[in-house]
Amino acid sequence: MFLKSEKAVTEVIGQLIILSLTITGVSMISVVGVPSIMNLEDTVNVRNLEQTYTMIDSHATRAIIGNSPLQKVDVNLGGGSLAVEPNGTGRESYITIKSTNNTINIKIPMGRVKYQLGDRIVAYEGGGIFSKYPSGGSVMLSPPELNYNGVTLTLPVVNMSGNSSVGGDGAGSVSFKKSAVKVLYPNTSIDRNWTNPVNSSNEKLVLNISSDYYDAWADFAQTMINANVSSNPNTKTTSMQLNVLPPMGTYPIGQPVKIVHLNTSNSTPMSDFSVYLKDENNHNNVANLGWEIYATKGNSTFNLKLDKDGNDFIVKIEYETPAGEEEWNGVVLPGPPSQWQNSVNVNFLNKTLNLSYDPDEGQCLTYGGGCTSGTKKSLYDLVQHYMVLMGPDITFYTDEVDHVDLTASSITVKYDTGDGSIILYLFVTENDVDVGLK
């Protein structure tokens, strides 16, 4: 005869439940916990490598720019792989500097030292440290030596060569050995026009960076003063465009006068605009002189003219559009001509010299109309007004030079460029480095 025991049954069921929970817990650890722990370990390894790469950057800089031509750094591989990848098909990594007129065209390969663990990447490229994430985005952990301060672009590009790779859980080492430094710009042995200040005939310089980490390069470039930056994910390229600023100051008469990136948000951007004219035959006065320059923008033309009119030496301003023409005249030197010297200095920013409007040419549309023969404005106000209309990029060409001594005459131009992306000086070097892995 067997006696029933509800207590015994309850104990058995409880033990079965505990056993089931234990098995389930072990299974969950196997399915979820172990991969999480492994992912955490990988993350730690990558973070350690990121910190190690900052040391790599420091040692590489000493080898490339400093006085220590050979530098070595130990690396804990942590199960990942480390490889030297020089620039080549399928792994484009280079910088180009090109002017719009193609007189400057420099292309420098960069290459990279890349660490990869799963789908995480840390790389040293062009003198900077980059980290690339599974999402495809990348960030710059340490910037390259590239510097732009608003007028000067300094570009010491690192070109890495080598074909070694290592991997596993042990320790490795990276060595950097400087093999050559090439000054690419300024360099008159490459091209006699590759000088500083950069020749304004180049108009614009475009810096292109082709890299798997183009987005991080773009973020870095955006931090520079007044940088004009764009990027193309299809070509993995970041571009920075700079306007070549002509040197301001005094120029000989007769050559084109370029004004680049005039600050048209400033209603009075010109700070100096004057001309000195001397008679070529050393006559007693400037009665025989004639001088005119013009600039165009689309269908608009702006003229500045100095000439004798009757017994007066006058300045004339003309602004012509398809909608009509505006003309202003003022006396620079009143007659008689016998009282004049053989040279004249005209300040186009003269605030006391008033010019009268010529109503025969129509209404002064850029001033809202309503001008008559009695309408007067200062030479200063007129020149500032029309320069803003013609900006931001203006080139004056000579239309007339009569009896002017070209060697003794000159024109002076200074102006506000605002916050535009401009360049006066360019310094580019290629720093060749042999990279070894062990």
C-alpha positions in Angstrom: 0.0 0.0 0.0 1.4 3.5 -1.0 0.5 6.6 0.9 0.0 9.9 -1.1 2.3 12.8 -0.2 1.4 16.2 -1.7 4.6 17.6 -0.1 6.8 15.1 -2.0 5.1 16.0 -5.3 5.5 19.7 -4.7 9.3 19.3 -4.0 9.8 17.3 -7.3 7.9 19.9 -9.3 10.0 22.7 -7.7 13.2 20.9 -8.5 12.1 20.5 -12.2 11.3 24.2 -12.4 14.7 25.1 -11.0 16.4 22.7 -13.4 14.5 24.2 -16.3 15.4 27.8 -15.4 19.0 26.8 -15.0 19.1 25.2 -18.4 17.4 28.2 -19.9 19.8 30.6 -18.2 22.8 28.7 -19.5 21.3 28.7 -23.0 20.6 32.4 -22.9 24.2 33.1 -21.8 25.4 30.9 -24.7 23.2 32.6 -27.2 23.2 36.2 -26.0 25.9 36.7 -23.3 28.9 35.2 -25.0 28.5 37.2 -28.2 27.9 40.3 -26.1 31.0 39.7 -24.1 32.9 39.0 -27.4 31.5 42.3 -28.9 32.5 44.1 -25.8 36.0 42.7 -26.0 36.2 43.7 -29.6 35.1 47.2 -28.7 37.7 47.4 -26.0 40.4 46.2 -28.5 39.4 48.8 -31.0 39.3 51.5 -28.4 42.8 50.5 -27.3 43.9 50.6 -30.9 42.5 54.1 -31.3 44.6 55.2 -28.4 47.6 53.4 -29.8 47.1 55.1 -33.2 47.4 58.5 -31.5 50.8 57.3 -30.4 51.5 56.2 -34.0 50.5 59.7 -35.2 52.9 61.3 -32.7 55.8 59.0 -33.7 55.1 59.3 -37.4 55.1 63.1 -37.1 58.6 62.9 -35.5 59.8 60.8 -38.4 58.2 62.9 -41.1 58.6 66.4 -39.9 61.0 66.2 -36.9 64.6 65.2 -36.7 64.1 61.5 -36.0 64.0 59.8 -39.4 63.1 56.3 -37.9 60.3 55.8 -35.4 58.8 52.5 -34.1 55.5 51.9 -32.2 54.4 48.6 -30.5 50.8 47.5 -31.2 48.5 45.0 -29.5 46.7 43.4 -32.4 43.8 42.1 -30.2 42.7 39.6 -32.9 42.6 42.1 -35.7 44.8 42.7 -38.8 47.2 45.5 -39.5 48.2 46.3 -43.1 50.0 49.0 -45.1 47.9 50.0 -48.1 49.6 52.3 -50.5 47.4 54.3 -52.9 46.2 52.2 -55.8 43.1 51.0 -57.7 40.3 50.1 -55.4 41.9 51.9 -52.4 42.2 55.5 -53.7 43.9 57.7 -51.2 45.4 60.9 -52.6 45.3 64.7 -52.6 45.2 67.0 -55.6 45.6 70.8 -55.8 44.5 72.3 -59.0 43.8 75.8 -60.3 40.9 76.6 -62.6 43.2 77.6 -65.4 45.2 74.3 -64.9 48.5 76.1 -64.5 48.8 74.5 -61.0 48.1 70.7 -61.0 49.6 68.7 -58.2 48.6 65.1 -57.3 50.1 63.4 -54.3 49.3 59.8 -53.2 48.8 59.2 -49.5 48.2 55.6 -48.7 47.3 54.4 -45.2 48.1 52.0 -42.4 44.8 50.3 -41.6 43.8 48.2 -38.6 40.6 46.1 -39.0 38.7 44.0 -36.5 35.5 42.7 -37.9 33.7 45.7 -39.5 35.6 48.3 -37.4 38.5 50.2 -39.0 41.1 52.5 -37.6 43.5 54.1 -40.1 46.5 56.5 -40.3 46.2 58.5 -43.5 47.7 61.7 -44.7 49.0 62.6 -41.3 45.6 62.1 -39.6 43.9 59.3 -37.6 40.5 58.0 -38.7 37.9 55.6 -37.3 35.3 54.0 -39.5 32.1 52.5 -38.2 29.9 49.6 -39.4 27.3 52.3 -40.5 29.9 53.5 -43.1 30.5 56.8 -41.4 33.9 57.9 -40.2 35.4 60.4 -37.8 38.8 62.0 -37.4 40.5 61.1 -34.1 43.6 63.2 -34.8 44.0 65.9 -37.5 46.7 66.0 -40.1 49.2 68.8 -40.4 47.1 70.5 -43.1 46.5 74.1 -42.1 44.5 77.0 -43.6 44.4 80.3 -41.7 42.3 82.3 -44.1 45.1 83.4 -46.5 47.8 80.7 -46.3 47.4 77.0 -47.1 50.1 74.7 -45.7 49.9 71.1 -46.9 52.7 68.6 -45.8 51.2 65.5 -47.4 52.4 62.1 -46.1 52.9 59.5 -48.8 53.2 56.0 -47.3 54.7 53.0 -49.1 55.1 49.3 -48.1 53.3 46.0 -48.6 53.4 44.2 -45.3 50.6 43.0 -43.1 50.3 41.2 -39.7 47.4 39.8 -37.7 46.4 37.7 -34.7 46.1 38.0 -31.0 49.7 38.9 -30.2 51.8 42.0 -30.3 53.1 43.7 -33.5 55.1 46.8 -34.3 54.9 49.6 -36.8 58.0 51.5 -38.0 58.1 54.8 -40.0 61.2 55.7 -41.9 61.4 59.0 -43.8 62.8 58.4 -47.3 62.4 61.8 -49.0 60.9 65.3 -48.7 59.9 67.0 -51.9 59.0 70.7 -52.0 56.3 70.9 -54.7 55.1 74.4 -54.2 56.5 77.0 -54.4 59.0 75.5 -56.8 60.2 77.4 -59.9 62.2 74.4 -61.1 58.9 72.6 -61.8 57.2 75.7 -63.2 58.6 79.3 -63.2 55.1 80.6 -62.2 54.9 78.4 -59.1 55.7 81.2 -56.8 54.2 83.0 -53.8 52.0 85.0 -53.6 50.0 82.7 -55.8 49.5 84.2 -59.3 46.0 85.7 -59.5 45.6 84.4 -63.0 44.9 81.0 -61.4 41.6 82.5 -60.2 40.6 79.6 -57.9 42.4 76.7 -56.3 40.6 73.5 -55.6 41.9 71.0 -53.0 40.4 67.5 -53.6 40.8 64.7 -51.1 39.9 61.2 -52.4 39.6 58.8 -49.4 37.4 56.1 -47.8 37.2 58.6 -44.9 36.2 61.6 -47.1 33.3 62.5 -44.7 35.7 62.9 -41.8 38.1 64.9 -44.0 35.1 67.2 -44.9 34.2 67.6 -41.2 37.8 68.6 -40.5 37.9 71.1 -43.5 34.7 72.7 -42.3 36.5 73.7 -39.0 39.0 75.9 -41.0 38.5 79.6 -41.3 36.0 80.5 -44.0 36.5 77.2 -45.8 34.2 76.5 -48.8 33.8 72.7 -48.5 31.7 70.1 -50.4 31.8 66.3 -50.6 30.6 63.6 -53.0 29.8 60.2 -51.4 29.6 58.6 -54.9 33.3 59.4 -55.6 34.3 59.5 -51.9 35.8 62.9 -52.5 35.9 66.1 -50.4 36.7 69.4 -52.1 37.8 72.7 -50.7 37.7 75.7 -53.0 39.8 78.9 -52.4 39.8 82.1 -54.4 43.2 83.3 -55.3 43.5 86.8 -54.0 45.6 89.2 -56.1 48.1 91.1 -54.0 46.6 94.5 -53.1 48.6 97.6 -53.6 50.0 99.6 -56.5 50.1 98.2 -60.1 51.6 99.5 -63.3 49.1 101.2 -65.7 48.0 99.0 -68.6 47.7 95.6 -67.1 44.4 94.1 -66.0 43.4 95.0 -62.4 41.7 92.1 -60.6 39.5 92.3 -57.6 38.6 89.0 -56.1 35.8 88.2 -53.6 34.9 91.9 -52.9 32.7 92.0 -49.8 29.4 93.1 -51.5 27.6 92.9 -48.1 29.6 96.0 -47.2 28.2 99.0 -48.9 31.6 100.7 -48.9 34.1 97.8 -49.6 36.8 99.9 -51.3 39.4 101.3 -48.9 41.8 102.6 -51.6 41.2 103.2 -55.3 43.4 105.8 -57.0 45.4 106.4 -60.2 48.5 108.4 -60.9 49.0 109.5 -64.5 52.1 111.2 -66.0 52.4 112.6 -69.5 54.7 110.5 -71.6 56.3 113.4 -73.4 56.9 115.6 -70.3 54.6 118.2 -71.6 53.9 121.1 -69.3 50.4 119.8 -68.4 48.1 116.8 -68.7 45.9 118.4 -71.4 46.8 115.6 -73.8 46.2 112.7 -71.4 43.4 110.2 -71.9 42.8 107.1 -69.8 39.8 104.7 -69.5 39.2 101.3 -67.8 36.2 99.1 -67.9 34.7 96.0 -66.3 31.9 93.7 -67.4 29.4 91.5 -65.5 26.9 89.7 -67.6 25.3 92.4 -69.8 26.5 95.3 -67.5 29.5 97.4 -68.2 31.2 99.9 -65.8 33.6 102.5 -67.1 35.9 105.0 -65.4 37.4 107.7 -67.7 39.8 110.6 -67.2 40.1 113.1 -70.1 40.2 116.7 -71.1 36.7 118.2 -71.8 36.9 121.8 -73.0 39.1 123.7 -70.5 38.6 121.1 -67.7 40.1 117.8 -66.9 37.2 115.6 -65.9 36.3 112.2 -64.5 33.4 110.3 -66.1 31.5 107.3 -64.8 29.3 105.2 -67.1 27.2 102.2 -66.1 25.4 100.5 -68.9 22.8 97.7 -68.9 20.2 96.6 -71.4 17.7 98.6 -69.5 19.6 101.9 -70.0 22.8 103.8 -69.2 23.8 106.0 -66.3 26.5 108.7 -66.7 28.1 111.0 -64.2 30.6 113.8 -64.8 32.9 115.8 -62.5 35.8 118.2 -62.8 39.1 117.0 -61.4 41.2 120.0 -62.6 39.4 123.2 -63.6 40.9 125.2 -66.5 42.8 126.9 -67.9 45.1 124.0 -68.8 48.1 126.3 -68.5 47.8 126.0 -64.7 48.0 122.2 -64.8 51.1 120.1 -64.0 52.4 117.3 -66.3 50.9 114.6 -64.0 47.6 114.1 -62.1 46.7 112.0 -59.1 43.0 111.1 -58.9 41.4 109.5 -55.8 38.3 107.7 -56.9 37.2 107.6 -53.2 37.2 111.4 -53.0 34.3 112.4 -50.7 34.4 116.1 -51.6 34.4 115.8 -55.4 30.8 115.8 -56.6 29.7 114.5 -60.0 26.6 115.6 -61.8 24.1 113.2 -63.5 23.7 113.4 -67.3 19.9 113.0 -67.8 20.4 112.6 -71.6 21.4 109.0 -70.9 18.1 108.2 -69.2 17.0 107.5 -65.6 19.4 106.4 -63.0 17.7 103.0 -62.5 20.2 101.7 -60.0 19.3 104.6 -57.7 15.6 104.1 -58.2 15.2 106.8 -60.9 14.3 110.4 -60.5 17.7 111.8 -61.4 18.0 115.2 -63.1 20.8 117.4 -64.3 20.8 118.8 -60.8 21.4 115.5 -59.1 24.9 115.3 -57.6 26.7 112.5 -55.8 30.2 112.3 -54.5 32.8 110.3 -56.4 33.3 108.2 -53.3 29.6 107.2 -53.1 29.3 106.5 -56.9 32.4 104.3 -57.0 31.4 102.3 -54.0 27.9 101.9 -55.4 28.9 100.6 -58.7 31.7 98.4 -57.4 29.2 96.6 -55.2 26.9 96.1 -58.2 29.8 94.7 -60.2 31.2 92.4 -57.5 32.3 90.1 -56.0 34.8 89.4 -58.7 35.8 92.3 -61.0 38.5 92.6 -63.6 39.3 96.1 -65.0 40.7 96.2 -68.5 42.4 99.2 -70.2 40.2 100.7 -72.9 42.2 103.9 -73.7 45.7 105.2 -72.9 46.6 108.4 -74.7 50.0 110.0 -74.1 50.4 108.3 -70.7 53.9 107.3 -69.5 53.2 103.6 -68.7 56.4 103.2 -66.8 55.8 106.1 -64.5 52.0 105.8 -64.1 50.2 103.5 -61.6 46.9 102.4 -60.1 46.3 101.5 -56.5 43.6 99.1 -55.2 42.7 97.9 -51.7 39.4 96.5 -50.6 37.5 94.4 -48.1 37.3 90.7 -48.9 34.9 89.9 -46.0 34.9 86.3 -44.8 35.5 84.7 -48.2 37.6 81.6 -48.9 40.8 83.2 -50.2 44.4 82.3 -50.6 47.5 84.3 -51.0 50.2 81.8 -50.1 50.5 78.1 -50.8 53.1 75.6 -49.3 53.0 72.0 -50.4 55.4 69.2 -49.6 55.4 65.5 -50.3 56.8 63.5 -47.4 57.7 60.0 -48.5 57.7 57.4 -45.7 58.5 53.7 -45.8 56.2 51.8 -43.4 57.2 48.4 -42.0 55.1 45.9 -39.9 56.2 43.1 -37.7 
